[in-house]
Amino acid sequence: MNQTTRRPAERRKPLPPLDYLLAFEAAAEHESFAAAARQINISETAISRKVRLLEQHFGLQLFARGHRSIELTPYGREFLARISPAIEMLREAADDALKTSKNRPVILAATQSVASLWLTPRLHEFRQANRHLSIMLVASDNDTECLADTVDLAILRGDGSWKGFDAQLVFGETIFPVCSPEFLAQNPEVAEIENLAGAPLIEVTSSHTEWMNWQAWLARMGAEARRLERTTLFNSYPLSIHAALDGVGVALGWGHLVDQYLNNGRLVRPLGDAQVRTKFGYYLLTPQNHPAFPSRTEISDWLMAVSASRKRYGQ
């Protein structure tokens, strides 16, 4: 590198704070600190102070001050002429950024079970009431994918603690057996908990070791949890629920995820109110390092409003 070449950082001159420039621009436009204060909605004293600090920054007098009036100096007029186009460009860029944030879809990630069983049935009603908003739904049981930097909101199962995210409880985790009414009519013995271990059960395999399976559920209920011989395995919770709907056997139902099928009678609870409540739940996660934007806030508010109206399962 020769001696006449300087790095870009070395060529940069220190800039005054933007609020100093905006205060100067408003005062110059009206030639009045009082009018500038009304425009920016801060005190006249604050306007005067910011302009004075701007003058000190450059070592120039930008206004000639009278008893009850101010007037731009030649330096002030030249400075205003040079910064006004730049400030206008900043305003246009900010407006464009806001329009882009309003028009782009909000990326909402969720586990496959939440996406297919809880979110999707509600999206049509949401879209009817919010046609100005767009959601891109990402369904994945990979937590890393759901918490990617491109994701605006996520709904995940856990204990409420995620580093770098604000967490709001959407619903807790309450688990109970479910099956189709037809299956129960053909297998009335499953209405007794001691008969479940020998019944056709539907199981879900999961990489999450804390995920509750039939063995753990029966043990929590104090029932004999001997080896389960007649179990059908699935690698996806929604598939297990569809299998229960089709009469394959008895599945473990997660409260809120299966409510739609309980409400329309396509699933029943063969053991009545018998259920297990865990310390986990499903949480709405908002990245702390992402700036808020209106459409994300609207969708977050909607999700929490749905949460607030949910059925409450007892212990």
MIFIKOL-184375 format. One record per atom (N, C-alpha, C): residue in one letter; x, y, z. Coordinates in pm, whole numbers, padded with zeros to 5 digits, always signed. Layout:
BEGIN
AXYZ;...
//
This chain:
BEGIN
M+00085-00120+00000;M+00000+00000+00000;M+00089+00124+00000;N+00065+00221-00093;N+00146+00343-00092;N+00092+00441+00011;Q+00168+00546+00036;Q+00135+00637+00145;Q+00015+00724+00117;T-00026+00737-00009;T-00139+00824-00042;T-00271+00749-00035;T-00265+00614-00019;T-00388+00535-00013;T-00427+00512+00133;R-00554+00544+00166;R-00600+00524+00302;R-00718+00428+00302;R-00729+00354+00409;R-00844+00264+00422;R-00973+00345+00430;P-01087+00284+00386;P-01215+00356+00392;P-01246+00410+00530;A-01215+00334+00635;A-01246+00379+00771;A-01168+00504+00807;E-01046+00521+00749;E-00963+00636+00781;E-01012+00762+00710;R-01089+00746+00603;R-01139+00862+00529;R-01268+00917+00589;R-01332+00839+00677;R-01461+00881+00729;R-01446+00993+00831;K-01534+01091+00822;K-01536+01200+00918;K-01644+01171+01023;P-01624+01211+01147;P-01725+01186+01251;P-01855+01258+01219;L-01965+01187+01234;L-02097+01244+01209;L-02163+01284+01340;P-02237+01393+01340;P-02313+01428+01460;P-02435+01336+01471;P-02496+01324+01589;P-02616+01242+01603;P-02728+01290+01511;L-02807+01193+01461;L-02914+01227+01367;L-03017+01321+01429;D-03043+01305+01559;D-03145+01392+01621;D-03100+01538+01624;Y-02969+01563+01626;Y-02920+01702+01617;Y-02955+01759+01479;L-02931+01678+01375;L-02958+01723+01239;L-03106+01748+01216;L-03191+01660+01271;L-03336+01676+01253;L-03386+01800+01327;A-03330+01825+01444;A-03368+01946+01518;A-03326+02071+01441;F-03204+02071+01385;F-03157+02184+01305;F-03245+02203+01183;E-03278+02094+01112;E-03360+02103+00991;E-03495+02166+01022;A-03561+02120+01129;A-03693+02174+01164;A-03683+02321+01204;A-03581+02354+01282;A-03565+02493+01324;A-03535+02583+01204;A-03455+02533+01109;A-03421+02611+00991;A-03543+02629+00901;E-03624+02527+00891;E-03744+02535+00806;E-03840+02642+00856;H-03858+02650+00989;H-03954+02745+01047;H-03888+02873+01095;E-03751+02872+01103;E-03677+02980+01167;E-03738+03012+01303;S-03764+02903+01375;S-03825+02916+01508;S-03799+02788+01586;F-03743+02800+01706;F-03726+02683+01791;F-03861+02633+01842;A-03952+02724+01869;A-04085+02685+01920;A-04161+02604+01816;A-04161+02650+01690;A-04231+02576+01584;A-04166+02441+01559;A-04032+02439+01565;A-03960+02312+01547;A-03997+02213+01658;A-04011+02265+01782;A-04048+02179+01895;A-04186+02118+01873;R-04280+02196+01822;R-04415+02143+01796;R-04411+02037+01686;Q-04328+02056+01585;Q-04320+01961+01474;Q-04262+01828+01519;I-04155+01833+01598;I-04087+01710+01639;I-04147+01653+01767;N-04227+01733+01834;N-04294+01691+01958;N-04195+01671+02073;I-04101+01762+02085;I-04015+01768+02203;I-04015+01913+02250;S-03952+01943+02361;S-03958+02078+02417;S-03871+02175+02336;E-03908+02302+02347;E-03829+02407+02279;E-03688+02409+02334;T-03673+02385+02463;T-03540+02381+02525;T-03455+02270+02465;A-03518+02154+02440;A-03446+02041+02382;A-03400+02074+02239;I-03486+02143+02162;I-03447+02183+02027;I-03327+02276+02033;S-03336+02376+02117;S-03227+02474+02128;S-03096+02405+02170;R-03108+02310+02263;R-02988+02241+02310;R-02925+02157+02199;K-03007+02084+02123;K-02954+01999+02016;K-02887+02084+01908;V-02947+02197+01876;V-02886+02286+01775;V-02754+02341+01828;R-02750+02379+01955;R-02627+02431+02013;R-02518+02324+02011;L-02553+02199+02042;L-02454+02090+02039;L-02406+02064+01896;L-02494+02082+01797;L-02454+02065+01658;L-02354+02175+01619;E-02380+02297+01663;E-02287+02406+01634;E-02152+02380+01700;Q-02155+02326+01822;Q-02029+02296+01890;Q-01955+02182+01820;H-02029+02087+01764;H-01969+01975+01693;H-01884+02025+01575;F-01938+02125+01503;F-01867+02175+01385;F-01782+02300+01415;G-01808+02362+01528;G-01737+02487+01558;G-01785+02600+01470;L-01913+02597+01431;L-01971+02699+01344;L-02101+02750+01405;Q-02132+02879+01379;Q-02261+02931+01422;Q-02359+02916+01306;L-02462+02836+01329;L-02561+02807+01224;L-02679+02902+01229;F-02707+02960+01346;F-02816+03056+01361;F-02765+03183+01427;A-02816+03296+01378;A-02798+03422+01449;A-02920+03438+01538;R-02899+03454+01666;R-03008+03455+01762;R-03040+03597+01805;G-03167+03634+01791;G-03214+03763+01842;G-03286+03742+01973;H-03356+03849+02021;H-03426+03840+02150;H-03538+03738+02142;R-03618+03738+02035;R-03729+03645+02021;R-03729+03580+01882;S-03614+03580+01817;S-03611+03526+01681;S-03475+03460+01654;I-03475+03376+01550;I-03350+03317+01502;I-03346+03332+01351;E-03226+03336+01298;E-03210+03348+01153;E-03086+03270+01112;L-03097+03196+01001;L-02984+03118+00953;L-02868+03210+00915;T-02750+03169+00955;T-02629+03237+00909;T-02595+03185+00770;P-02503+03247+00698;P-02460+03192+00568;P-02410+03048+00581;Y-02337+03018+00691;Y-02294+02879+00712;Y-02416+02787+00728;G-02516+02837+00802;G-02635+02757+00826;G-02711+02728+00698;R-02723+02830+00610;R-02796+02810+00485;R-02723+02708+00396;E-02591+02719+00389;E-02515+02625+00308;E-02527+02483+00364;F-02519+02473+00497;F-02526+02341+00561;F-02664+02279+00537;L-02771+02358+00550;L-02906+02308+00528;L-02922+02258+00385;A-02870+02334+00288;A-02882+02295+00147;A-02813+02162+00120;R-02706+02134+00191;R-02629+02011+00166;R-02688+01890+00238;I-02745+01911+00358;I-02795+01793+00431;I-02939+01759+00398;S-03017+01855+00348;S-03159+01827+00323;S-03181+01711+00227;P-03108+01705+00112;P-03128+01589+00023;P-03092+01456+00090;A-02987+01457+00175;A-02946+01334+00242;A-03052+01289+00343;I-03107+01383+00417;I-03212+01348+00514;I-03335+01295+00442;E-03369+01356+00328;E-03485+01309+00252;E-03461+01168+00200;M-03339+01139+00158;M-03307+01003+00114;M-03321+00903+00228;L-03280+00943+00347;L-03296+00857+00465;L-03443+00830+00492;R-03526+00934+00480;R-03670+00916+00504;R-03730+00820+00401;E-03692+00837+00275;E-03744+00749+00170;E-03699+00605+00193;A-03573+00587+00234;A-03523+00452+00261;A-03598+00390+00377;A-03628+00469+00481;A-03702+00418+00596;A-03845+00380+00556;D-03908+00464+00473;D-04043+00432+00425;D-04044+00303+00345;D-03946+00288+00257;D-03936+00165+00177;D-03917+00042+00265;A-03834+00057+00368;A-03810-00055+00459;A-03937-00094+00532;L-04016+00007+00575;L-04142-00022+00644;L-04241-00090+00550;K-04247-00044+00425;K-04338-00107+00329;K-04298-00252+00304;T-04167-00274+00294;T-04119-00411+00272;T-04154-00500+00389;S-04136-00449+00512;S-04166-00530+00630;S-04314-00560+00640;K-04399-00466+00594;K-04544-00490+00600;K-04587-00591+00495;N-04519-00593+00382;N-04563-00679+00271;N-04502-00819+00276;R-04387-00835+00341;R-04324-00966+00339;R-04395-01059+00434;P-04396-01188+00406;P-04463-01282+00496;P-04387-01294+00629;V-04461-01314+00734;V-04401-01345+00863;V-04370-01494+00866;I-04246-01528+00891;I-04205-01669+00893;I-04230-01725+01033;L-04326-01816+01040;L-04367-01877+01166;L-04330-02025+01161;A-04241-02067+01250;A-04198-02206+01257;A-04267-02274+01375;A-04295-02403+01358;A-04359-02479+01465;A-04328-02626+01446;T-04343-02702+01554;T-04330-02847+01542;T-04437-02898+01445;Q-04414-03014+01387;Q-04511-03069+01293;Q-04647-03088+01357;S-04649-03130+01483;S-04777-03152+01549;S-04854-03022+01568;V-04785-02916+01613;V-04852-02787+01631;V-04895-02729+01496;A-04807-02740+01397;A-04837-02683+01265;A-04961-02748+01203;S-04967-02880+01206;S-05076-02949+01135;S-05203-02961+01218;L-05190-02976+01351;L-05308-03003+01434;L-05363-02881+01505;W-05280-02780+01530;W-05327-02663+01605;W-05332-02537+01520;L-05227-02514+01440;L-05222-02390+01361;L-05306-02396+01235;T-05284-02499+01154;T-05349-02505+01023;T-05501-02494+01032;P-05569-02560+01127;P-05715-02545+01134;P-05761-02403+01165;R-05671-02319+01214;R-05709-02183+01252;R-05669-02079+01146;L-05590-02119+01049;L-05536-02021+00955;L-05642-01961+00864;H-05742-02039+00825;H-05845-01986+00735;H-05919-01870+00801;E-05959-01891+00926;E-06031-01785+00997;E-05942-01662+01014;F-05814-01686+01044;F-05721-01575+01059;F-05707-01497+00929;R-05692-01568+00818;R-05674-01502+00687;R-05798-01422+00650;Q-05916-01472+00682;Q-06039-01399+00651;Q-06042-01265+00722;A-05988-01260+00843;A-05991-01137+00922;A-05868-01051+00902;N-05765-01106+00839;N-05637-01032+00826;N-05579-01052+00685;R-05651-01008+00587;R-05606-01028+00449;R-05481-00948+00415;H-05450-00850+00498;H-05330-00768+00473;H-05204-00837+00524;L-05219-00948+00595;L-05103-01018+00652;L-05079-01150+00581;S-04953-01188+00578;S-04916-01313+00512;S-04824-01393+00605;I-04852-01524+00617;I-04773-01612+00701;I-04707-01719+00615;M-04579-01740+00636;M-04509-01855+00579;M-04486-01953+00693;L-04553-02067+00688;L-04547-02164+00797;L-04440-02268+00768;V-04347-02283+00861;V-04240-02382+00851;V-04267-02489+00957;A-04291-02613+00915;A-04318-02723+01007;A-04196-02813+01016;S-04143-02827+01136;S-04024-02910+01154;S-04012-02954+01299;D-03967-03077+01320;D-03939-03125+01455;D-03792-03108+01490;N-03719-03035+01405;N-03579-03003+01431;N-03575-02864+01495;D-03539-02858+01623;D-03539-02730+01694;D-03447-02628+01629;T-03332-02673+01579;T-03237-02581+01516;T-03300-02513+01394;E-03375-02589+01316;E-03441-02532+01199;E-03548-02432+01240;C-03622-02463+01345;C-03727-02372+01392;C-03671-02243+01452;L-03548-02250+01501;L-03487-02132+01564;L-03384-02065+01473;A-03392-02093+01343;A-03299-02032+01248;A-03313-01880+01248;D-03209-01812+01207;D-03207-01666+01211;D-03312-01604+01119;T-03357-01678+01019;T-03457-01626+00925;T-03599-01634+00981;V-03618-01704+01092;V-03752-01725+01149;V-03790-01606+01237;D-03913-01556+01219;D-03962-01442+01296;D-04027-01483+01427;L-04102-01594+01424;L-04171-01646+01542;L-04162-01798+01538;A-04164-01862+01655;A-04160-02008+01659;A-04245-02057+01775;I-04306-02173+01757;I-04379-02239+01866;I-04313-02374+01890;L-04251-02390+02007;L-04178-02511+02039;L-04218-02563+02176;R-04192-02691+02194;R-04218-02757+02322;R-04093-02747+02409;G-04112-02714+02536;G-03999-02704+02625;G-04041-02656+02762;D-03944-02609+02839;D-03970-02565+02976;D-03981-02413+02988;G-03980-02342+02874;G-03995-02197+02876;G-03866-02120+02875;S-03753-02191+02868;S-03622-02123+02873;S-03545-02149+02744;W-03534-02045+02661;W-03454-02050+02538;W-03365-01925+02536;K-03235-01946+02533;K-03142-01833+02534;K-03160-01750+02407;G-03174-01619+02424;G-03188-01529+02311;G-03330-01512+02262;F-03428-01570+02333;F-03568-01562+02289;F-03657-01524+02407;D-03758-01442+02379;D-03865-01418+02475;D-03969-01528+02456;A-04014-01590+02565;A-04105-01704+02558;A-04237-01672+02628;Q-04348-01701+02559;Q-04482-01688+02617;Q-04553-01822+02605;L-04611-01869+02714;L-04679-01998+02714;L-04804-01992+02626;V-04812-02083+02531;V-04932-02095+02446;V-05029-02195+02508;F-04980-02311+02545;F-05060-02407+02623;F-04967-02508+02689;G-05014-02564+02800;G-04936-02663+02873;G-04949-02801+02810;E-04883-02896+02872;E-04880-03033+02819;E-04961-03126+02910;T-05078-03165+02859;T-05166-03259+02927;T-05190-03376+02832;I-05170-03500+02881;I-05166-03617+02792;I-05264-03722+02842;F-05340-03780+02748;F-05442-03880+02783;F-05467-03970+02661;P-05517-04091+02684;P-05546-04182+02571;P-05664-04132+02488;V-05654-04154+02355;V-05765-04123+02263;V-05777-04236+02161;C-05898-04256+02114;C-05923-04353+02007;C-06052-04313+01937;S-06081-04379+01830;S-06205-04349+01759;S-06323-04413+01832;P-06443-04356+01820;P-06561-04418+01884;P-06584-04560+01834;E-06557-04584+01706;E-06575-04717+01649;E-06479-04817+01713;F-06354-04775+01733;F-06257-04864+01796;F-06299-04897+01939;L-06348-04798+02012;L-06391-04821+02150;L-06509-04916+02153;A-06602-04902+02057;A-06719-04992+02053;A-06677-05136+02027;Q-06572-05154+01945;Q-06525-05288+01913;Q-06429-05344+02018;N-06371-05254+02098;N-06274-05296+02200;N-06309-05229+02333;P-06422-05261+02392;P-06466-05191+02514;P-06373-05210+02632;E-06286-05311+02625;E-06195-05336+02737;E-06094-05223+02757;V-06069-05141+02654;V-05969-05034+02669;V-06021-04922+02759;A-06144-04929+02802;A-06198-04831+02897;A-06147-04859+03038;E-06073-04969+03057;E-06013-05002+03186;E-05861-04990+03172;I-05798-04912+03258;I-05656-04882+03243;I-05569-05007+03250;E-05612-05107+03328;E-05531-05228+03341;E-05529-05311+03212;N-05618-05281+03118;N-05622-05355+02992;N-05544-05287+02880;L-05498-05166+02904;L-05435-05091+02795;L-05305-05153+02747;A-05225-05206+02840;A-05094-05260+02800;A-05106-05372+02699;G-05216-05446+02701;G-05234-05554+02605;G-05318-05516+02486;A-05356-05388+02475;A-05442-05342+02365;A-05357-05292+02249;P-05415-05277+02129;P-05342-05217+02016;P-05312-05070+02046;L-05188-05042+02072;L-05147-04905+02105;L-05070-04843+01989;I-05082-04712+01980;I-05012-04636+01876;I-04904-04554+01945;E-04781-04573+01901;E-04666-04509+01966;E-04594-04417+01868;V-04528-04315+01922;V-04448-04222+01842;V-04304-04229+01888;T-04213-04249+01794;T-04071-04245+01826;T-04026-04099+01821;S-03937-04061+01912;S-03891-03922+01917;S-03747-03917+01963;S-03673-03820+01907;S-03534-03798+01950;S-03529-03724+02083;H-03643-03667+02124;H-03651-03597+02251;H-03675-03700+02361;T-03576-03720+02446;T-03585-03826+02546;T-03695-03799+02648;E-03735-03671+02665;E-03838-03640+02763;E-03979-03656+02707;W-03989-03686+02576;W-04120-03705+02514;W-04189-03825+02579;M-04314-03808+02618;M-04382-03915+02691;M-04431-04023+02597;N-04400-04148+02630;N-04450-04264+02555;N-04546-04342+02644;W-04597-04452+02588;W-04696-04531+02662;W-04638-04587+02791;Q-04515-04636+02786;Q-04452-04693+02904;Q-04449-04590+03017;A-04406-04469+02984;A-04396-04364+03086;A-04534-04320+03133;W-04630-04311+03039;W-04764-04265+03077;W-04830-04363+03174;L-04823-04492+03143;L-04883-04593+03231;L-04815-04592+03368;A-04683-04575+03368;A-04611-04571+03495;A-04654-04450+03579;R-04672-04335+03516;R-04717-04215+03588;R-04857-04235+03646;M-04938-04316+03579;M-05074-04342+03628;M-05077-04453+03732;G-04961-04512+03760;G-04955-04619+03858;G-05004-04753+03805;A-05016-04765+03673;A-05062-04890+03613;A-04942-04976+03578;E-04967-05106+03562;E-04860-05196+03524;E-04812-05161+03384;A-04682-05138+03369;A-04626-05099+03240;A-04536-05209+03188;R-04595-05329+03172;R-04516-05440+03120;R-04488-05417+02971;R-04413-05505+02914;R-04375-05491+02774;R-04501-05482+02687;L-04498-05385+02597;L-04614-05362+02510;L-04595-05440+02381;E-04678-05540+02361;E-04660-05631+02247;E-04730-05583+02121;R-04841-05515+02135;R-04926-05484+02019;R-04919-05334+01987;T-04799-05286+01960;T-04779-05143+01938;T-04746-05114+01792;T-04812-05011+01736;T-04780-04962+01602;T-04699-04834+01617;L-04583-04828+01551;L-04491-04715+01567;L-04501-04618+01450;F-04493-04489+01483;F-04487-04383+01382;F-04375-04288+01419;N-04316-04223+01319;N-04211-04124+01347;N-04265-03982+01347;S-04397-03968+01342;S-04460-03836+01337;S-04586-03840+01422;Y-04599-03741+01512;Y-04718-03738+01597;Y-04847-03720+01518;P-04853-03630+01419;P-04977-03618+01342;P-05019-03750+01277;L-04921-03830+01230;L-04955-03959+01171;L-05018-04052+01276;S-04970-04045+01398;S-05027-04130+01502;S-05172-04093+01530;I-05203-03965+01525;I-05341-03921+01548;I-05430-03962+01432;H-05379-03951+01310;H-05458-03997+01195;H-05481-04148+01202;A-05384-04221+01254;A-05403-04365+01272;A-05513-04392+01373;A-05516-04315+01481;A-05623-04331+01580;A-05759-04298+01518;L-05764-04194+01437;L-05889-04158+01368;L-05937-04272+01278;D-05841-04346+01220;D-05874-04455+01130;D-05902-04587+01202;G-05897-04585+01337;G-05930-04704+01413;G-05818-04804+01429;V-05692-04760+01411;V-05579-04852+01424;V-05558-04895+01569;G-05585-04806+01664;G-05565-04838+01804;G-05583-04716+01892;V-05520-04721+02009;V-05529-04612+02106;V-05398-04534+02101;A-05409-04403+02087;A-05292-04315+02084;A-05291-04229+02209;L-05177-04173+02239;L-05169-04072+02344;L-05204-03937+02282;G-05305-03874+02338;G-05349-03744+02286;G-05296-03630+02370;W-05242-03531+02303;W-05196-03409+02371;W-05312-03309+02371;G-05351-03268+02492;G-05455-03167+02501;G-05423-03047+02413;H-05523-02986+02354;H-05515-02873+02262;H-05481-02921+02120;L-05389-03015+02106;L-05357-03064+01971;L-05468-03153+01917;V-05539-03223+02004;V-05645-03314+01957;V-05785-03259+01988;D-05794-03138+02041;D-05924-03085+02082;D-06026-03081+01969;Q-05981-03047+01848;Q-06076-03038+01736;Q-06145-03172+01712;Y-06072-03282+01728;Y-06129-03415+01705;Y-06215-03461+01822;L-06181-03418+01943;L-06267-03447+02057;L-06398-03369+02046;N-06387-03244+02001;N-06506-03160+01990;N-06604-03208+01883;N-06550-03262+01773;N-06641-03309+01667;N-06676-03457+01679;G-06626-03521+01785;G-06663-03659+01811;G-06586-03765+01735;R-06486-03724+01658;R-06410-03824+01582;R-06311-03899+01671;L-06277-03840+01785;L-06197-03908+01887;L-06269-03902+02020;V-06245-04002+02104;V-06301-04003+02238;V-06189-04038+02336;R-06215-04012+02464;R-06120-04046+02569;R-06172-04170+02642;P-06119-04288+02611;P-06175-04412+02669;P-06163-04419+02821;L-06066-04349+02880;L-06049-04351+03025;L-06109-04228+03092;G-06193-04156+03020;G-06256-04038+03078;G-06155-03930+03109;D-06153-03882+03234;D-06068-03769+03271;D-05927-03809+03311;A-05892-03937+03302;A-05756-03979+03339;A-05654-03912+03247;Q-05556-03848+03307;Q-05458-03773+03228;Q-05332-03748+03308;V-05225-03715+03239;V-05098-03681+03301;V-05060-03540+03259;R-05023-03459+03356;R-04977-03322+03330;R-04826-03318+03353;T-04750-03263+03259;T-04605-03256+03274;T-04562-03112+03303;K-04433-03095+03325;K-04378-02961+03351;K-04350-02884+03222;F-04370-02951+03108;F-04340-02887+02981;F-04464-02817+02923;G-04442-02742+02818;G-04550-02675+02750;G-04504-02630+02612;Y-04595-02567+02539;Y-04563-02514+02407;Y-04560-02362+02417;Y-04449-02305+02372;Y-04422-02163+02392;Y-04406-02090+02259;L-04455-01966+02256;L-04431-01877+02143;L-04300-01804+02169;L-04205-01822+02077;L-04072-01765+02094;L-04050-01650+01996;T-04000-01540+02048;T-03968-01422+01967;T-03820-01392+01983;P-03744-01387+01872;P-03600-01360+01882;P-03574-01222+01942;Q-03487-01216+02041;Q-03458-01088+02106;Q-03372-00997+02019;N-03298-01055+01923;N-03209-00972+01841;N-03273-00932+01709;H-03404-00960+01690;H-03474-00917+01570;H-03557-00794+01603;P-03544-00686+01529;P-03629-00570+01555;P-03775-00603+01527;A-03863-00551+01610;A-04007-00575+01591;A-04055-00505+01465;F-04156-00563+01402;F-04222-00497+01289;F-04372-00528+01299;P-04457-00439+01243;P-04601-00446+01272;P-04666-00580+01244;S-04637-00643+01130;S-04707-00768+01098;S-04668-00880+01195;R-04542-00882+01239;R-04503-00983+01337;R-04578-00961+01468;T-04590-00834+01509;T-04661-00803+01632;T-04807-00844+01624;E-04871-00818+01508;E-05013-00855+01492;E-05032-01006+01501;I-04943-01081+01438;I-04956-01227+01440;I-04926-01281+01579;S-04827-01226+01646;S-04797-01267+01783;S-04917-01240+01874;D-04977-01123+01860;D-05094-01088+01941;D-05210-01184+01913;W-05229-01219+01786;W-05336-01313+01751;W-05312-01449+01816;L-05190-01499+01807;L-05159-01630+01865;L-05184-01630+02016;M-05147-01523+02084;M-05168-01518+02228;M-05315-01498+02263;A-05391-01434+02174;A-05536-01422+02196;A-05602-01559+02184;V-05558-01638+02086;V-05609-01776+02073;V-05572-01855+02198;S-05451-01837+02245;S-05406-01905+02366;S-05494-01869+02486;A-05526-01741+02498;A-05604-01695+02614;A-05744-01757+02616;S-05796-01792+02499;S-05933-01848+02492;S-05935-01999+02496;R-05820-02063+02519;R-05812-02207+02512;R-05885-02276+02628;K-05919-02401+02607;K-05973-02485+02714;K-05866-02505+02820;R-05906-02510+02945;R-05811-02533+03054;R-05824-02676+03104;Y-05713-02748+03096;Y-05709-02885+03147;Y-05660-02881+03291;G-05727-02952+03379;G-05685-02959+03518;G-05565-03048+03536;Q-05515-03051+03659;Q-05398-03136+03688;Q-05437-03283+03680;
//
